[in-house]
Amino acid sequence: MNPSNPTVLVAGNDGSLDDLVEGLRRDGYIVLEASNWDATLRVIVVHSREIQVMLTYGRIYATNLANVLKPFRLDGMRVLQITGWPEVECAFAEIRELVRPPKQHGRTAPGEVD
């Protein structure tokens, strides 16, 4: 995997986002996962990669976590909060809008010019 590919942090995944995570990885995104508050804070503070998008799952988890992380957010990191299944189905498209997918297998990503 190319180290310059966009990075997405998935916080609070209880297994509901596994298909989304797999789809992002297939498209070339680097996906970091954190199952709880402590792990999410550790990734944000310690991880050396720039994180372009943090996807949080669960209404209370998402709102509280976004507020706690404000002092740690790097410039440009977007927070996408989803709370239920209909939003999970749309999250992949939303992430692709926020951060352009990397080129894959010598092909150009949709909407991207060589």
N, C-alpha and C positions, 0 to 999 in steps of 0.2 A: 504494500500500500504506500502510496506517495505521501511523505510527511507534510506536504503543503496542502493536502486535501482538507476541506472544511471539517471542523469538529463540532459535534452535537453532544451535549450532556443530557442524558435522560435520568431524571430524578424522580424517585417514588414509584418505580415500576414494580407492580405486584404480579407481573406475568402477563397483564393485559396488553402490554406494549411490545411483546416479543416479536410479533410479525412486523410491526413498524420498525423496530431496531434492525431486524434482519434485512428488510427492504432498503433501509438507509445504508447499511454496510454493502449490500449488493451494488448500490449506485456509487460507491466509492467514498462515502462519508466516513470519517473516523468517529465512532460512537463510544463515549464513555458512559458507564452506568453507575448509579448510586442508588441503593435501595432505601436509605433512610437519611435523616437530617445530618447525622455525624459524617456519614460517607460523602454526602453532597458537599458539606463544608470543606472536608478534607480535599476533595477533587478541586474545588474552586481555589482554595488557598495554596495547595501544594503542587498541583499539576502544572507542568511547564508549557503545555500547549495553549495557544489562544483558543478560547471557546467562543464560537460565533453564536450558537443558539443553545439555550438551556430549555428543555422541554420538561415541564412539571406535570404530574398526574395526580388528580384528586383536589377537590375544591379547597378544603382547609389547608392541606399540605401546600398547595400551589401558592395561595395568597400569603400565608405566613412565611414560607420559605423565600419568596420574592422580596418581602420586606426585610427579613433578616440578612439577606445577601447583598442588599444595596451598597453597603460600604466596600464590599469585595469585588463588585462587578468591574470587569475591565471595559475600557471603551469599546463600544461596538457589540458587546454581547447582548443578544435579544432574549427575552424570556417569553416563551409560549406556554400558556397555561391551558390544560385540557382537563375536563372533569368527568367525562363519560364517553360511552361508546360512539355516539354520532361524531363527536369531536375527534376521536382517535382516527376514524376513517378519513377525516379531512387534514389531519396533522401532517401527513407526508407531503401533500401539495403545499401546505403553508410553509413548511421548512424549505422546500425547493424554491419558494418565492423569496424567502428571507435570505437564503444563502444558495447561490447557484451551484448545482451539482457538478462534481468534477468530470472531466473527460474520462471515458472508459474505453478500454480495448481498442484504442485508436480511432474511436468514433467521437463525434461532437455531440455534446449534450443537446437536448431539444432547445431550440431558440438561440443556440450559440453559434457564432460564425467562426470558421477556421481562420 
